[in-house]
Amino acid sequence: MGAQDKFYIVDTKTKDYKLKATIDLNGKIPGPSRVVLNPDENICFVSCSKSNLVFAIDLDKKRIFKTIPMVAPYLMILF
């Protein structure tokens, strides 16, 4: 996850950590983001405090399936 509007999926099973996909986070304002995986590690949540958005990303399908507006999201805990 960079400070810009891209989310990168990297294959950690390969020796050279090959880039598998890049997902555009439309609406993200440049700045810090936090990333949390669900327990099954197939859904990733990216909080963007400057944009007031949380992106829910399906890692199997490599796409955003939900954009959640919320005021200044920063740290996240999943239940």
C-alpha positions, 0 to 999 in steps of 0.5 A, a space after each residue: 500500500 502506497 501513500 498514493 491511490 494504488 493498492 499492490 498485491 504481491 506474490 510472496 510465494 515467489 522468490 522475486 515477489 512478483 506483482 500480481 495486481 494493482 487496484 486503483 483506490 478511486 477517491 483516495 487523497 494522497 496520504 497514509 493508509 492502514 491495512 487490516 486483513 480478515 482472519 481468512 486473509 481473503 479480504 483486506 480493509 484499507 483505511 484512508 483518513 484524509 479521504 474519510 473512506 475505508 475500501 474493502 478489497 476481495 483479494 481472490 477477485 482482486 477488486 474493491 467490493 465496498 467503499 465505506 464512508 466514515 469520518 477520519 478512519 485510522 486504526 481498525 479492529 475486526 470482529 
